[in-house]
Amino acid sequence: MTFQELEASFHRQMQPKGSTEVAVFRQFVNAAWNLRLLSDEERRLAELAAREPAPVDSVKIESELRRTRRQLDLAENAFYRCLNRLTRLMDDRPRRLTVRTMTPDRLARLRTPFHVM
């Protein structure tokens, strides 16, 4: 699956609305993509470490594997942080849309009786 396919799939599912949701959605998609790439890299390194007989090479591979796992943890945290933020925004969408709707009656109530220069 390509990045564009992943993005389109998530977009169909979540249907972000407004600039804030779209911005968080983009962060979410990037985090999901990074998580996928790092998972693939971790799997590749683990397989390589399992079949590497030379101790020198296995030390180097184990070091890379630890670094990749740290990056994977960070990517996973970013993914869930964005998912939670996006979910809250989507759940709050009806309230945000009603607050932004400005009727003439509401506008009249907001006007100040003072002359502003």
N, C-alpha and C positions, 0 to 999 in steps of 0.2 A: 504494500500500500504506500502510495506517495503522500507527501505532505499535503498536497492539494486535495487528495481524496479523503484524507483524515479530516481536514478542515471542513470540507463539504458535508461529510457524514455528521460531524458534531453540529454544524450549522443547521442542518435539517432537524436534528433532534432538539436543539436548544432554542433556536430562532431568536437570537439576541436583538433587542430593540433599543435604540438610542445610543448616543456616543459612549456613555459610561459602560453599558453592557458590552458593546462591541470592543472597547479597549480591554476590558477584563477577559472577554472571550478570546481575544488574540493572545493574551498572556497564557490563558488556559491551554490553547492549542499548541503553543510553543512548548509549554511544560510537558504536555502529553507526548509531543514528538521527541523531546529530549529524553524523557523517561523510556520511550521505546528504543531509541538508539543506544542508550546506556545499558539497558537490559540485554540487548543483543551483544554488546561488547563484553559485558560480564559473562554471559554464556560462552562466548568464544574464548575468553581468557581462562575460564574454569576448565573447559575441554582441553585447552592447550597445556595447562598446568598438570592435568591428570595424566597426560601421555608424554610429558617431557622428562627424559631420564637424567639429563645432565644437571647437577646441583647448581651450577652457576646460572644457567638459563632459568631454572625453576625459581631461584631467588628473585630474579628480575621480573619474572611473570607474576609471582606472588605479590611483589610490590605494586605492579600495575593493577592487579586484581583488587588490592586494598584501596588504591586510589580511585578506581572505578566504582567500587562499592560506596565510598564516601560521596562521590558525585551523584550516584544513584539515590542515596538517601536525601541529598539536597533537592534533587529533581522531583522526588516523590513528595517531599514537603511542599514544594512550589506548586505541584499539580493539585494537591488537596486544598491548599490555601486558596488557589484560584477557583477551584470547583466550589468551595464553600462560599466565597465572595460572590460568584456568579449566581449560585442558587439563591442566596439572600436577595440579590438585586432582582432576580426574576420573580421571587415570591412577593417582593415589595412593589412590583410593577404597577398593580392596580391603584395603590395608594399614591404613588408618584404621578401617575397620569391624571388622577382626579385633582391633585393639588395644582398641577400646571394649567388645568382648564380654567380660563378666566372668563366669566360671564360679564356682561355689561353691568349687571346689578352689583356683583362683587367688586368690579373695578370702581364703581361709584363710591362704594363704602370705603375703599382704600385711599381715595383722593383726600388730600389734606385741605382744610379750609384756609390755610395760610398761603399767602402769595410767595412763591419761591423765585428769587432773582438769580 
